[in-house]
Amino acid sequence: MEERWTMSQYDIPDYFVIGIGESHTVIDFVNDAPKVAVIKVRWGGLE
């Protein structure tokens, strides 16, 4: 919640990134994002 308060103190809107101490690969994101949208993905060429 401290991050949200800090962001609300800016007079001009901007983009912010809040880290949570976890690292994920792009492949992790690409695999997880379709699950949220209920889309099936089939990988090819990654052997």
C-alpha positions as CSV (number, residue, x, y, z in Angstrom):
1,M,0.0,0.0,0.0
2,E,2.9,2.3,0.5
3,E,3.6,2.3,-3.2
4,R,0.1,3.3,-4.1
5,W,0.2,6.2,-1.6
6,T,3.6,7.3,-3.1
7,M,2.2,7.2,-6.6
8,S,-0.8,9.2,-5.6
9,Q,1.4,12.0,-4.4
10,Y,2.5,12.9,-8.0
11,D,0.8,15.9,-9.6
12,I,1.4,14.6,-13.1
13,P,0.3,11.1,-14.1
14,D,3.1,8.8,-15.1
15,Y,3.9,5.0,-15.5
16,F,5.3,3.1,-12.5
17,V,6.7,-0.3,-12.0
18,I,6.4,-2.0,-8.6
19,G,8.7,-4.8,-7.9
20,I,7.7,-7.7,-5.6
21,G,11.0,-9.5,-5.4
22,E,10.1,-12.3,-7.9
23,S,11.7,-12.9,-11.4
24,H,9.9,-14.5,-14.3
25,T,10.9,-15.2,-17.9
26,V,9.1,-14.0,-21.0
27,I,8.2,-17.6,-21.6
28,D,6.6,-17.8,-18.2
29,F,4.5,-14.7,-19.1
30,V,3.6,-16.1,-22.6
31,N,2.5,-19.4,-21.0
32,D,0.5,-17.8,-18.2
33,A,-1.3,-15.0,-20.0
34,P,-3.4,-17.2,-22.3
35,K,-4.6,-19.2,-19.3
36,V,-6.2,-16.0,-17.9
37,A,-7.8,-15.3,-21.3
38,V,-8.8,-19.0,-21.7
39,I,-6.8,-19.4,-24.9
40,K,-4.9,-22.6,-25.8
41,V,-1.3,-22.1,-27.0
42,R,0.8,-24.8,-28.6
43,W,4.6,-24.2,-28.8
44,G,6.6,-25.3,-31.8
45,G,10.3,-25.3,-32.6
46,L,11.5,-25.3,-29.0
47,E,13.5,-28.5,-28.6
